[in-house]
Amino acid sequence: MVILDPLIRLVILVLETYVWVVIASAILSWLVAFQVVNTGNQVINTIGRVLYALTEPALRPIRGFIPNLGGIDLSPIVLILGLYFLQMVLWRVLASLHGVPA
């Protein structure tokens, strides 16, 4: 329990951070699609490639089973909901480790 408590809290923190990375990736993709930002800019291009590399491995399998809605990508929403569900499960595990009734 001495190691498990901080480990679970660290995993929850990483999941929360990843949610923000997914949100940033979705926002950047909208800004690129509406030509608000220029991908010819090296900084924007680098940020976009990093966000793509971080989020695409998790989004690709979700896109495989979500039907195509004609240009609307719901996979980031599904991923964020899944991450929040996982966080809630981890908080319950953490509470049960401390003897708090569920």
C-alpha positions in Angstrom: 0.0 0.0 0.0 2.9 2.3 0.6 4.0 2.1 -3.1 0.5 1.5 -4.5 -1.0 4.8 -3.3 1.5 7.1 -5.0 1.6 4.9 -8.0 -2.1 5.1 -8.6 -2.0 8.9 -8.0 0.8 9.2 -10.6 -1.2 7.2 -13.1 -4.2 9.4 -12.5 -2.1 12.5 -13.0 -0.7 11.1 -16.3 -4.2 10.4 -17.5 -5.4 13.9 -16.6 -2.4 15.3 -18.5 -3.1 13.1 -21.5 -6.7 14.4 -21.6 -5.3 17.9 -22.1 -3.0 16.6 -24.8 -6.0 15.1 -26.6 -8.0 18.4 -26.3 -5.0 20.4 -27.6 -4.7 18.0 -30.5 -8.4 18.4 -31.4 -8.2 22.2 -31.1 -5.1 22.3 -33.3 -6.7 20.1 -35.9 -9.7 22.5 -36.0 -7.5 25.5 -36.3 -5.6 23.9 -39.2 -8.8 22.8 -40.9 -10.3 26.3 -40.8 -7.0 27.7 -41.9 -6.5 29.8 -38.7 -3.0 28.6 -38.3 -0.5 27.8 -41.0 1.2 24.4 -41.0 4.0 26.0 -43.1 5.1 27.6 -39.8 7.8 25.4 -38.4 6.6 25.8 -34.8 3.0 25.0 -35.6 4.2 22.0 -37.7 6.4 20.7 -34.9 3.6 21.0 -32.3 1.2 19.3 -34.7 3.5 16.4 -35.3 4.2 15.9 -31.6 0.5 16.0 -30.7 -0.3 13.6 -33.6 2.4 11.2 -32.4 1.1 11.3 -28.8 -2.6 10.9 -29.6 -2.9 8.9 -32.8 -1.9 5.5 -31.3 -4.9 5.8 -28.9 -7.3 7.4 -31.4 -6.7 5.0 -34.4 -8.3 1.9 -32.8 -11.3 4.0 -31.7 -11.8 5.3 -35.3 -11.9 1.7 -36.4 -15.2 1.0 -34.7 -16.9 4.4 -34.7 -18.9 4.9 -37.9 -17.9 7.7 -40.3 -20.0 10.8 -39.7 -18.9 12.7 -42.7 -16.0 14.8 -41.5 -17.0 14.8 -37.8 -14.4 12.9 -35.7 -15.9 11.7 -32.4 -12.9 9.6 -31.5 -11.3 12.3 -29.2 -14.6 12.5 -27.3 -14.8 8.7 -26.9 -11.1 8.6 -25.8 -11.7 11.4 -23.2 -14.7 9.6 -21.8 -12.8 6.4 -21.6 -9.9 8.2 -19.8 -12.3 9.8 -17.3 -13.9 6.4 -16.7 -10.5 4.9 -16.0 -9.7 7.7 -13.6 -12.9 7.1 -11.7 -12.1 3.4 -11.4 -8.6 4.3 -10.1 -10.1 6.7 -7.5 -12.4 3.9 -6.3 -9.4 1.6 -6.0 -7.5 4.3 -4.1 -10.5 4.8 -1.8 -10.8 1.1 -1.1 -7.1 0.9 -0.2 -7.7 3.5 2.5 -10.9 1.8 3.8 -13.3 4.4 2.5 -16.6 2.7 1.7 -17.6 2.9 -2.0 
